[in-house]
Amino acid sequence: MFPNKKIQELVGTRVQVEMKGEKHLLEGTLASMDDHLNLYLTDTSEMTNGTKSRSMGNVVLRGNNIVLINPVKA
């Protein structure tokens, strides 16, 4: 299965996204995505040591900066 098909199944659910760089971990609701795995997250928060450190609202993430996408278990 192609990664974008698997990610498409997560639209509408909460996900954690690890970004390249200084261990940025974001958590939000995946609103949409495209063929380049660019993501649009709503109600997004930056996570530090497993706790919410700041609220970021709506965020667009560029696909080539994403390391990991993990669904959040309710």
Residue pairs with C-beta under 8 A, 6 or more apart in sequence:
3 37
4 33
4 35
4 37
7 30
7 33
7 37
7 39
7 69
8 33
10 30
10 69
10 71
11 30
11 31
11 32
11 33
12 29
12 30
12 31
13 29
13 30
13 71
13 72
14 27
14 28
14 29
14 30
14 71
14 72
14 74
15 27
15 28
15 29
15 30
15 41
15 69
15 70
15 71
15 72
16 25
16 26
16 27
16 47
16 68
16 69
16 70
16 71
16 72
17 25
17 26
17 27
17 28
17 39
17 41
17 61
17 66
17 68
17 69
17 70
18 24
18 25
18 66
18 67
18 68
18 69
18 70
19 25
19 26
19 61
19 65
19 66
19 67
20 65
20 66
20 67
21 65
24 46
25 46
25 47
25 48
26 41
26 44
26 45
26 46
26 47
26 56
26 59
26 61
27 44
27 45
27 47
27 52
27 72
28 41
28 42
28 43
28 44
28 45
28 56
28 59
29 41
29 42
29 43
29 44
30 39
30 40
30 41
31 40
31 41
31 42
31 58
32 39
32 40
33 39
33 40
34 63
36 63
36 64
37 63
37 66
38 60
38 61
38 62
38 63
39 60
39 61
39 63
39 66
39 69
40 58
40 59
40 60
40 61
41 58
41 59
41 60
41 61
42 57
42 58
43 57
44 55
44 56
44 57
44 58
44 59
45 52
45 53
45 54
45 55
45 56
46 52
46 53
46 54
46 56
47 53
